[in-house]
Amino acid sequence: MKEERDHYQEKCKKQEGVIDDLKQKNLDLQQKVDEQKFLIDQYVKRLPKEGEKNDS
């Protein structure tokens, strides 16, 4: 019984480690998405509005 319990506790710890890694990867990807959205917003703000002439 004890060995079986220890086995499942170890398995659970490994899965928690995998989950933590995936959470961190998700946070990193979300940060990249947010940075890309910011850059796109900055780019769009610099585009000439419809009907305006771009002299640059």
All heavy atoms as a GROMACS GRO file, in nm:
protein
  476
    1MET      N    1   0.082  -0.120   0.000
    1MET     CA    2   0.000   0.000   0.000
    1MET      C    3   0.086   0.126   0.000
    1MET      O    4   0.060   0.217  -0.076
    1MET     CB    5  -0.087   0.000   0.126
    1MET     CG    6  -0.234  -0.024   0.117
    1MET     SD    7  -0.317  -0.005  -0.035
    1MET     CE    8  -0.476   0.023   0.025
    2LYS      N    9   0.187   0.127   0.088
    2LYS     CA   10   0.273   0.244   0.099
    2LYS      C   11   0.348   0.270  -0.032
    2LYS      O   12   0.360   0.385  -0.075
    2LYS     CB   13   0.371   0.226   0.215
    2LYS     CG   14   0.460   0.346   0.237
    2LYS     CD   15   0.555   0.321   0.354
    2LYS     CE   16   0.646   0.434   0.385
    2LYS     NZ   17   0.708   0.500   0.277
    3GLU      N   18   0.396   0.164  -0.096
    3GLU     CA   19   0.469   0.180  -0.221
    3GLU      C   20   0.379   0.239  -0.329
    3GLU      O   21   0.421   0.324  -0.407
    3GLU     CB   22   0.526   0.045  -0.268
    3GLU     CG   23   0.631  -0.014  -0.179
    3GLU     CD   24   0.573  -0.094  -0.063
    3GLU    OE1   25   0.452  -0.125  -0.064
    3GLU    OE2   26   0.650  -0.124   0.030
    4GLU      N   27   0.256   0.192  -0.332
    4GLU     CA   28   0.161   0.242  -0.432
    4GLU      C   29   0.132   0.390  -0.407
    4GLU      O   30   0.130   0.471  -0.500
    4GLU     CB   31   0.032   0.161  -0.425
    4GLU     CG   32  -0.067   0.195  -0.534
    4GLU     CD   33  -0.191   0.107  -0.532
    4GLU    OE1   34  -0.195   0.009  -0.454
    4GLU    OE2   35  -0.284   0.139  -0.606
    5ARG      N   36   0.114   0.426  -0.280
    5ARG     CA   37   0.090   0.566  -0.246
    5ARG      C   38   0.209   0.653  -0.285
    5ARG      O   39   0.194   0.759  -0.345
    5ARG     CB   40   0.062   0.579  -0.096
    5ARG     CG   41   0.023   0.722  -0.057
    5ARG     CD   42   0.033   0.746   0.090
    5ARG     NE   43   0.175   0.742   0.127
    5ARG     CZ   44   0.220   0.712   0.248
    5ARG    NH1   45   0.137   0.682   0.344
    5ARG    NH2   46   0.349   0.711   0.273
    6ASP      N   47   0.330   0.605  -0.251
    6ASP     CA   48   0.451   0.680  -0.286
    6ASP      C   49   0.464   0.696  -0.436
    6ASP      O   50   0.503   0.801  -0.486
    6ASP     CB   51   0.574   0.610  -0.229
    6ASP     CG   52   0.580   0.617  -0.077
    6ASP    OD1   53   0.504   0.698  -0.017
    6ASP    OD2   54   0.660   0.541  -0.019
    7HIS      N   55   0.429   0.591  -0.510
    7HIS     CA   56   0.435   0.597  -0.656
    7HIS      C   57   0.343   0.707  -0.709
    7HIS      O   58   0.383   0.787  -0.794
    7HIS     CB   59   0.394   0.460  -0.714
    7HIS     CG   60   0.368   0.464  -0.861
    7HIS    ND1   61   0.468   0.472  -0.955
    7HIS    CD2   62   0.252   0.462  -0.931
    7HIS    CE1   63   0.414   0.474  -1.076
    7HIS    NE2   64   0.284   0.469  -1.064
    8TYR      N   65   0.222   0.712  -0.660
    8TYR     CA   66   0.126   0.811  -0.708
    8TYR      C   67   0.163   0.952  -0.662
    8TYR      O   68   0.140   1.049  -0.733
    8TYR     CB   69  -0.017   0.775  -0.667
    8TYR     CG   70  -0.072   0.663  -0.753
    8TYR    CD1   71  -0.094   0.536  -0.701
    8TYR    CD2   72  -0.099   0.685  -0.888
    8TYR    CE1   73  -0.142   0.433  -0.781
    8TYR    CE2   74  -0.148   0.582  -0.968
    8TYR     CZ   75  -0.169   0.457  -0.915
    8TYR     OH   76  -0.216   0.357  -0.996
    9GLN      N   77   0.222   0.964  -0.544
    9GLN     CA   78   0.267   1.096  -0.498
    9GLN      C   79   0.379   1.148  -0.588
    9GLN      O   80   0.382   1.264  -0.624
    9GLN     CB   81   0.314   1.089  -0.352
    9GLN     CG   82   0.200   1.085  -0.253
    9GLN     CD   83   0.249   1.078  -0.109
    9GLN    OE1   84   0.362   1.037  -0.082
    9GLN    NE2   85   0.162   1.116  -0.016
   10GLU      N   86   0.470   1.059  -0.624
   10GLU     CA   87   0.581   1.097  -0.713
   10GLU      C   88   0.528   1.135  -0.851
   10GLU      O   89   0.570   1.235  -0.910
   10GLU     CB   90   0.681   0.982  -0.724
   10GLU     CG   91   0.804   1.015  -0.804
   10GLU     CD   92   0.889   1.124  -0.741
   10GLU    OE1   93   0.893   1.134  -0.616
   10GLU    OE2   94   0.951   1.201  -0.815
   11LYS      N   95   0.433   1.058  -0.900
   11LYS     CA   96   0.371   1.086  -1.030
   11LYS      C   97   0.301   1.222  -1.028
   11LYS      O   98   0.310   1.300  -1.122
   11LYS     CB   99   0.272   0.974  -1.065
   11LYS     CG  100   0.219   0.979  -1.204
   11LYS     CD  101   0.134   0.856  -1.233
   11LYS     CE  102   0.083   0.859  -1.375
   11LYS     NZ  103   0.002   0.743  -1.408
   12CYS      N  104   0.234   1.249  -0.916
   12CYS     CA  105   0.163   1.376  -0.900
   12CYS      C  106   0.262   1.493  -0.900
   12CYS      O  107   0.238   1.596  -0.963
   12CYS     CB  108   0.082   1.374  -0.771
   12CYS     SG  109  -0.015   1.522  -0.741
   13LYS      N  110   0.375   1.477  -0.831
   13LYS     CA  111   0.477   1.583  -0.827
   13LYS      C  112   0.531   1.612  -0.966
   13LYS      O  113   0.552   1.727  -1.004
   13LYS     CB  114   0.592   1.544  -0.733
   13LYS     CG  115   0.558   1.555  -0.587
   13LYS     CD  116   0.678   1.518  -0.501
   13LYS     CE  117   0.642   1.518  -0.355
   13LYS     NZ  118   0.755   1.477  -0.270
   14LYS      N  119   0.554   1.505  -1.044
   14LYS     CA  120   0.603   1.523  -1.181
   14LYS      C  121   0.501   1.597  -1.265
   14LYS      O  122   0.535   1.687  -1.342
   14LYS     CB  123   0.636   1.387  -1.244
   14LYS     CG  124   0.761   1.323  -1.191
   14LYS     CD  125   0.788   1.190  -1.258
   14LYS     CE  126   0.910   1.122  -1.198
   14LYS     NZ  127   0.935   0.990  -1.259
   15GLN      N  128   0.374   1.559  -1.252
   15GLN     CA  129   0.269   1.626  -1.328
   15GLN      C  130   0.256   1.772  -1.288
   15GLN      O  131   0.233   1.859  -1.373
   15GLN     CB  132   0.136   1.553  -1.310
   15GLN     CG  133   0.132   1.420  -1.382
   15GLN     CD  134   0.003   1.344  -1.357
   15GLN    OE1  135  -0.068   1.368  -1.260
   15GLN    NE2  136  -0.027   1.250  -1.445
   16GLU      N  137   0.271   1.802  -1.158
   16GLU     CA  138   0.266   1.941  -1.113
   16GLU      C  139   0.382   2.021  -1.174
   16GLU      O  140   0.365   2.137  -1.211
   16GLU     CB  141   0.270   1.948  -0.961
   16GLU     CG  142   0.141   1.905  -0.895
   16GLU     CD  143   0.149   1.898  -0.743
   16GLU    OE1  144   0.260   1.916  -0.687
   16GLU    OE2  145   0.044   1.875  -0.681
   17GLY      N  146   0.498   1.957  -1.185
   17GLY     CA  147   0.612   2.022  -1.249
   17GLY      C  148   0.584   2.053  -1.395
   17GLY      O  149   0.615   2.161  -1.444
   18VAL      N  150   0.523   1.957  -1.464
   18VAL     CA  151   0.488   1.978  -1.605
   18VAL      C  152   0.386   2.091  -1.617
   18VAL      O  153   0.397   2.177  -1.704
   18VAL     CB  154   0.434   1.847  -1.667
   18VAL    CG1  155   0.373   1.872  -1.804
   18VAL    CG2  156   0.544   1.742  -1.676
   19ILE      N  157   0.288   2.091  -1.528
   19ILE     CA  158   0.186   2.196  -1.530
   19ILE      C  159   0.249   2.332  -1.505
   19ILE      O  160   0.217   2.430  -1.575
   19ILE     CB  161   0.075   2.165  -1.426
   19ILE    CG1  162  -0.008   2.046  -1.473
   19ILE    CG2  163  -0.014   2.287  -1.404
   19ILE    CD1  164  -0.104   1.991  -1.369
   20ASP      N  165   0.340   2.341  -1.410
   20ASP     CA  166   0.408   2.468  -1.382
   20ASP      C  167   0.487   2.516  -1.504
   20ASP      O  168   0.486   2.634  -1.537
   20ASP     CB  169   0.501   2.455  -1.261
   20ASP     CG  170   0.424   2.442  -1.129
   20ASP    OD1  171   0.303   2.476  -1.126
   20ASP    OD2  172   0.486   2.398  -1.031
   21ASP      N  173   0.556   2.422  -1.572
   21ASP     CA  174   0.630   2.458  -1.694
   21ASP      C  175   0.536   2.510  -1.801
   21ASP      O  176   0.566   2.610  -1.868
   21ASP     CB  177   0.708   2.337  -1.747
   21ASP     CG  178   0.824   2.298  -1.658
   21ASP    OD1  179   0.865   2.379  -1.570
   21ASP    OD2  180   0.874   2.184  -1.674
   22LEU      N  181   0.423   2.444  -1.818
   22LEU     CA  182   0.327   2.488  -1.919
   22LEU      C  183   0.266   2.623  -1.884
   22LEU      O  184   0.246   2.707  -1.972
   22LEU     CB  185   0.216   2.383  -1.936
   22LEU     CG  186   0.259   2.252  -2.002
   22LEU    CD1  187   0.146   2.151  -1.996
   22LEU    CD2  188   0.303   2.276  -2.145
   23LYS      N  189   0.240   2.646  -1.756
   23LYS     CA  190   0.188   2.777  -1.714
   23LYS      C  191   0.289   2.886  -1.746
   23LYS      O  192   0.252   2.994  -1.793
   23LYS     CB  193   0.157   2.776  -1.564
   23LYS     CG  194   0.030   2.705  -1.527
   23LYS     CD  195   0.007   2.712  -1.377
   23LYS     CE  196  -0.118   2.639  -1.335
   23LYS     NZ  197  -0.140   2.645  -1.189
   24GLN      N  198   0.418   2.860  -1.721
   24GLN     CA  199   0.522   2.959  -1.749
   24GLN      C  200   0.532   2.985  -1.900
   24GLN      O  201   0.543   3.099  -1.943
   24GLN     CB  202   0.656   2.913  -1.694
   24GLN     CG  203   0.765   3.018  -1.707
   24GLN     CD  204   0.729   3.147  -1.634
   24GLN    OE1  205   0.692   3.146  -1.519
   24GLN    NE2  206   0.738   3.259  -1.703
   25LYS      N  207   0.526   2.878  -1.979
   25LYS     CA  208   0.530   2.895  -2.125
   25LYS      C  209   0.410   2.976  -2.172
   25LYS      O  210   0.422   3.061  -2.261
   25LYS     CB  211   0.532   2.759  -2.195
   25LYS     CG  212   0.665   2.689  -2.186
   25LYS     CD  213   0.662   2.555  -2.258
   25LYS     CE  214   0.794   2.482  -2.244
   25LYS     NZ  215   0.792   2.352  -2.312
   26ASN      N  216   0.294   2.950  -2.113
   26ASN     CA  217   0.174   3.024  -2.148
   26ASN      C  218   0.190   3.172  -2.116
   26ASN      O  219   0.154   3.258  -2.196
   26ASN     CB  220   0.053   2.965  -2.075
   26ASN     CG  221  -0.077   3.026  -2.121
   26ASN    OD1  222  -0.096   3.052  -2.239
   26ASN    ND2  223  -0.168   3.048  -2.027
   27LEU      N  224   0.245   3.202  -1.999
   27LEU     CA  225   0.268   3.342  -1.961
   27LEU      C  226   0.366   3.409  -2.057
   27LEU      O  227   0.345   3.524  -2.098
   27LEU     CB  228   0.322   3.350  -1.818
   27LEU     CG  229   0.222   3.319  -1.707
   27LEU    CD1  230   0.294   3.315  -1.572
   27LEU    CD2  231   0.110   3.422  -1.704
   28ASP      N  232   0.473   3.337  -2.093
   28ASP     CA  233   0.571   3.392  -2.187
   28ASP      C  234   0.508   3.421  -2.322
   28ASP      O  235   0.530   3.527  -2.382
   28ASP     CB  236   0.689   3.296  -2.205
   28ASP     CG  237   0.772   3.281  -2.077
   28ASP    OD1  238   0.759   3.366  -1.986
   28ASP    OD2  239   0.849   3.183  -2.070
   29LEU      N  240   0.425   3.327  -2.370
   29LEU     CA  241   0.359   3.347  -2.500
   29LEU      C  242   0.259   3.462  -2.493
   29LEU      O  243   0.248   3.541  -2.587
   29LEU     CB  244   0.290   3.218  -2.544
   29LEU     CG  245   0.383   3.107  -2.591
   29LEU    CD1  246   0.303   2.978  -2.613
   29LEU    CD2  247   0.456   3.146  -2.717
   30GLN      N  248   0.187   3.472  -2.382
   30GLN     CA  249   0.090   3.581  -2.367
   30GLN      C  250   0.162   3.716  -2.367
   30GLN      O  251   0.112   3.813  -2.425
   30GLN     CB  252   0.009   3.564  -2.239
   30GLN     CG  253  -0.104   3.664  -2.226
   30GLN     CD  254  -0.204   3.654  -2.339
   30GLN    OE1  255  -0.255   3.547  -2.368
   30GLN    NE2  256  -0.232   3.765  -2.405
   31GLN      N  257   0.279   3.722  -2.305
   31GLN     CA  258   0.357   3.845  -2.305
   31GLN      C  259   0.400   3.882  -2.447
   31GLN      O  260   0.393   3.998  -2.487
   31GLN     CB  261   0.480   3.831  -2.215
   31GLN     CG  262   0.561   3.959  -2.205
   31GLN     CD  263   0.680   3.944  -2.111
   31GLN    OE1  264   0.702   3.839  -2.052
   31GLN    NE2  265   0.757   4.049  -2.097
   32LYS      N  266   0.441   3.782  -2.525
   32LYS     CA  267   0.480   3.807  -2.664
   32LYS      C  268   0.360   3.856  -2.745
   32LYS      O  269   0.374   3.947  -2.828
   32LYS     CB  270   0.539   3.681  -2.727
   32LYS     CG  271   0.677   3.649  -2.677
   32LYS     CD  272   0.733   3.524  -2.743
   32LYS     CE  273   0.870   3.491  -2.689
   32LYS     NZ  274   0.925   3.369  -2.749
   33VAL      N  275   0.244   3.796  -2.722
   33VAL     CA  276   0.123   3.839  -2.792
   33VAL      C  277   0.091   3.984  -2.756
   33VAL      O  278   0.060   4.065  -2.845
   33VAL     CB  279   0.004   3.746  -2.758
   33VAL    CG1  280  -0.128   3.806  -2.804
   33VAL    CG2  281   0.024   3.609  -2.821
   34ASP      N  282   0.100   4.018  -2.629
   34ASP     CA  283   0.073   4.155  -2.586
   34ASP      C  284   0.172   4.253  -2.650
   34ASP      O  285   0.132   4.362  -2.692
   34ASP     CB  286   0.080   4.166  -2.433
   34ASP     CG  287  -0.034   4.092  -2.364
   34ASP    OD1  288  -0.135   4.060  -2.431
   34ASP    OD2  289  -0.022   4.066  -2.243
   35GLU      N  290   0.299   4.214  -2.659
   35GLU     CA  291   0.399   4.300  -2.723
   35GLU      C  292   0.367   4.319  -2.870
   35GLU      O  293   0.378   4.431  -2.923
   35GLU     CB  294   0.539   4.239  -2.707
   35GLU     CG  295   0.592   4.245  -2.565
   35GLU     CD  296   0.720   4.165  -2.546
   35GLU    OE1  297   0.773   4.110  -2.645
   35GLU    OE2  298   0.767   4.159  -2.431
   36GLN      N  299   0.327   4.212  -2.938
   36GLN     CA  300   0.292   4.222  -3.079
   36GLN      C  301   0.170   4.313  -3.100
   36GLN      O  302   0.167   4.393  -3.192
   36GLN     CB  303   0.265   4.083  -3.138
   36GLN     CG  304   0.389   3.997  -3.148
   36GLN     CD  305   0.492   4.054  -3.243
   36GLN    OE1  306   0.459   4.100  -3.351
   36GLN    NE2  307   0.617   4.052  -3.202
   37LYS      N  308   0.070   4.298  -3.014
   37LYS     CA  309  -0.049   4.383  -3.023
   37LYS      C  310  -0.010   4.530  -3.006
   37LYS      O  311  -0.060   4.617  -3.078
   37LYS     CB  312  -0.153   4.345  -2.918
   37LYS     CG  313  -0.227   4.218  -2.950
   37LYS     CD  314  -0.328   4.187  -2.840
   37LYS     CE  315  -0.403   4.060  -2.868
   37LYS     NZ  316  -0.500   4.027  -2.764
   38PHE      N  317   0.079   4.558  -2.911
   38PHE     CA  318   0.124   4.695  -2.888
   38PHE      C  319   0.195   4.749  -3.012
   38PHE      O  320   0.168   4.862  -3.056
   38PHE     CB  321   0.218   4.699  -2.767
   38PHE     CG  322   0.280   4.834  -2.743
   38PHE    CD1  323   0.207   4.936  -2.686
   38PHE    CD2  324   0.411   4.860  -2.782
   38PHE    CE1  325   0.262   5.062  -2.665
   38PHE    CE2  326   0.467   4.985  -2.762
   38PHE     CZ  327   0.393   5.086  -2.704
   39LEU      N  328   0.285   4.668  -3.070
   39LEU     CA  329   0.357   4.713  -3.189
   39LEU      C  330   0.262   4.736  -3.306
   39LEU      O  331   0.277   4.833  -3.382
   39LEU     CB  332   0.464   4.610  -3.228
   39LEU     CG  333   0.581   4.598  -3.130
   39LEU    CD1  334   0.670   4.482  -3.171
   39LEU    CD2  335   0.661   4.726  -3.123
   40ILE      N  336   0.164   4.650  -3.322
   40ILE     CA  337   0.065   4.667  -3.429
   40ILE      C  338  -0.015   4.795  -3.407
   40ILE      O  339  -0.037   4.873  -3.500
   40ILE     CB  340  -0.028   4.544  -3.438
   40ILE    CG1  341   0.051   4.425  -3.491
   40ILE    CG2  342  -0.150   4.573  -3.525
   40ILE    CD1  343  -0.020   4.292  -3.480
   41ASP      N  344  -0.057   4.819  -3.283
   41ASP     CA  345  -0.131   4.941  -3.252
   41ASP      C  346  -0.048   5.065  -3.283
   41ASP      O  347  -0.100   5.163  -3.339
   41ASP     CB  348  -0.174   4.943  -3.105
   41ASP     CG  349  -0.285   4.845  -3.075
   41ASP    OD1  350  -0.350   4.796  -3.170
   41ASP    OD2  351  -0.307   4.816  -2.955
   42GLN      N  352   0.080   5.062  -3.248
   42GLN     CA  353   0.168   5.176  -3.278
   42GLN      C  354   0.182   5.196  -3.428
   42GLN      O  355   0.182   5.309  -3.477
   42GLN     CB  356   0.306   5.154  -3.214
   42GLN     CG  357   0.304   5.152  -3.063
   42GLN     CD  358   0.248   5.279  -3.004
   42GLN    OE1  359   0.290   5.388  -3.039
   42GLN    NE2  360   0.152   5.266  -2.915
   43TYR      N  361   0.194   5.088  -3.502
   43TYR     CA  362   0.206   5.096  -3.648
   43TYR      C  363   0.079   5.153  -3.710
   43TYR      O  364   0.085   5.241  -3.796
   43TYR     CB  365   0.236   4.957  -3.705
   43TYR     CG  366   0.240   4.954  -3.855
   43TYR    CD1  367   0.350   5.004  -3.923
   43TYR    CD2  368   0.135   4.901  -3.929
   43TYR    CE1  369   0.355   5.003  -4.061
   43TYR    CE2  370   0.139   4.898  -4.066
   43TYR     CZ  371   0.249   4.949  -4.132
   43TYR     OH  372   0.253   4.948  -4.269
   44VAL      N  373  -0.035   5.104  -3.665
   44VAL     CA  374  -0.163   5.149  -3.720
   44VAL      C  375  -0.183   5.298  -3.692
   44VAL      O  376  -0.234   5.372  -3.777
   44VAL     CB  377  -0.279   5.065  -3.663
   44VAL    CG1  378  -0.414   5.127  -3.696
   44VAL    CG2  379  -0.270   4.922  -3.716
   45LYS      N  380  -0.140   5.345  -3.575
   45LYS     CA  381  -0.156   5.487  -3.542
   45LYS      C  382  -0.075   5.575  -3.637
   45LYS      O  383  -0.112   5.690  -3.663
   45LYS     CB  384  -0.110   5.513  -3.398
   45LYS     CG  385  -0.208   5.462  -3.295
   45LYS     CD  386  -0.156   5.487  -3.155
   45LYS     CE  387  -0.248   5.427  -3.052
   45LYS     NZ  388  -0.196   5.444  -2.915
   46ARG      N  389   0.035   5.522  -3.692
   46ARG     CA  390   0.119   5.601  -3.782
   46ARG      C  391   0.071   5.596  -3.927
   46ARG      O  392   0.117   5.674  -4.009
   46ARG     CB  393   0.264   5.552  -3.776
   46ARG     CG  394   0.333   5.600  -3.650
   46ARG     CD  395   0.480   5.570  -3.655
   46ARG     NE  396   0.504   5.460  -3.561
   46ARG     CZ  397   0.579   5.354  -3.585
   46ARG    NH1  398   0.642   5.342  -3.697
   46ARG    NH2  399   0.593   5.260  -3.495
   47LEU      N  400  -0.020   5.505  -3.957
   47LEU     CA  401  -0.072   5.498  -4.093
   47LEU      C  402  -0.160   5.619  -4.121
   47LEU      O  403  -0.231   5.667  -4.032
   47LEU     CB  404  -0.156   5.371  -4.112
   47LEU     CG  405  -0.080   5.239  -4.117
   47LEU    CD1  406  -0.180   5.123  -4.130
   47LEU    CD2  407   0.018   5.234  -4.232
   48PRO      N  408  -0.155   5.671  -4.245
   48PRO     CA  409  -0.244   5.783  -4.277
   48PRO      C  410  -0.390   5.738  -4.272
   48PRO      O  411  -0.422   5.624  -4.307
   48PRO     CB  412  -0.203   5.823  -4.418
   48PRO     CG  413  -0.130   5.706  -4.474
   48PRO     CD  414  -0.074   5.629  -4.356
   49LYS      N  415  -0.473   5.826  -4.226
   49LYS     CA  416  -0.616   5.795  -4.221
   49LYS      C  417  -0.671   5.795  -4.364
   49LYS      O  418  -0.612   5.852  -4.454
   49LYS     CB  419  -0.688   5.901  -4.138
   49LYS     CG  420  -0.639   5.913  -3.996
   49LYS     CD  421  -0.729   5.844  -3.901
   49LYS     CE  422  -0.695   5.870  -3.758
   49LYS     NZ  423  -0.578   5.806  -3.707
   50GLU      N  424  -0.785   5.731  -4.381
   50GLU     CA  425  -0.846   5.726  -4.512
   50GLU      C  426  -0.875   5.867  -4.562
   50GLU      O  427  -0.932   5.949  -4.490
   50GLU     CB  428  -0.976   5.645  -4.504
   50GLU     CG  429  -1.034   5.608  -4.639
   50GLU     CD  430  -1.152   5.517  -4.628
   50GLU    OE1  431  -1.150   5.428  -4.541
   50GLU    OE2  432  -1.247   5.536  -4.705
   51GLY      N  433  -0.831   5.899  -4.683
   51GLY     CA  434  -0.853   6.031  -4.739
   51GLY      C  435  -0.737   6.126  -4.715
   51GLY      O  436  -0.731   6.231  -4.776
   52GLU      N  437  -0.644   6.091  -4.626
   52GLU     CA  438  -0.527   6.176  -4.601
   52GLU      C  439  -0.416   6.136  -4.697
   52GLU      O  440  -0.405   6.021  -4.738
   52GLU     CB  441  -0.478   6.159  -4.457
   52GLU     CG  442  -0.569   6.217  -4.353
   52GLU     CD  443  -0.512   6.200  -4.214
   52GLU    OE1  444  -0.400   6.151  -4.199
   52GLU    OE2  445  -0.583   6.237  -4.118
   53LYS      N  446  -0.333   6.232  -4.730
   53LYS     CA  447  -0.221   6.205  -4.818
   53LYS      C  448  -0.097   6.181  -4.732
   53LYS      O  449  -0.071   6.256  -4.640
   53LYS     CB  450  -0.198   6.323  -4.912
   53LYS     CG  451  -0.101   6.293  -5.022
   53LYS     CD  452  -0.096   6.407  -5.122
   53LYS     CE  453  -0.005   6.367  -5.236
   53LYS     NZ  454   0.008   6.474  -5.333
   54ASN      N  455  -0.020   6.078  -4.767
   54ASN     CA  456   0.102   6.047  -4.695
   54ASN      C  457   0.218   6.110  -4.769
   54ASN      O  458   0.255   6.069  -4.877
   54ASN     CB  459   0.120   5.895  -4.684
   54ASN     CG  460   0.236   5.857  -4.594
   54ASN    OD1  461   0.302   5.944  -4.538
   54ASN    ND2  462   0.261   5.729  -4.582
   55ASP      N  463   0.279   6.217  -4.713
   55ASP     CA  464   0.388   6.289  -4.779
   55ASP      C  465   0.525   6.233  -4.745
   55ASP      O  466   0.625   6.279  -4.795
   55ASP     CB  467   0.385   6.438  -4.739
   55ASP     CG  468   0.261   6.506  -4.793
   55ASP    OD1  469   0.209   6.460  -4.896
   55ASP    OD2  470   0.217   6.606  -4.731
   56SER      N  471   0.533   6.131  -4.662
   56SER     CA  472   0.664   6.080  -4.624
   56SER      C  473   0.717   5.977  -4.721
   56SER      O  474   0.662   5.928  -4.807
   56SER     CB  475   0.661   6.018  -4.484
   56SER     OG  476   0.558   5.923  -4.472
   0.00000   0.00000   0.00000
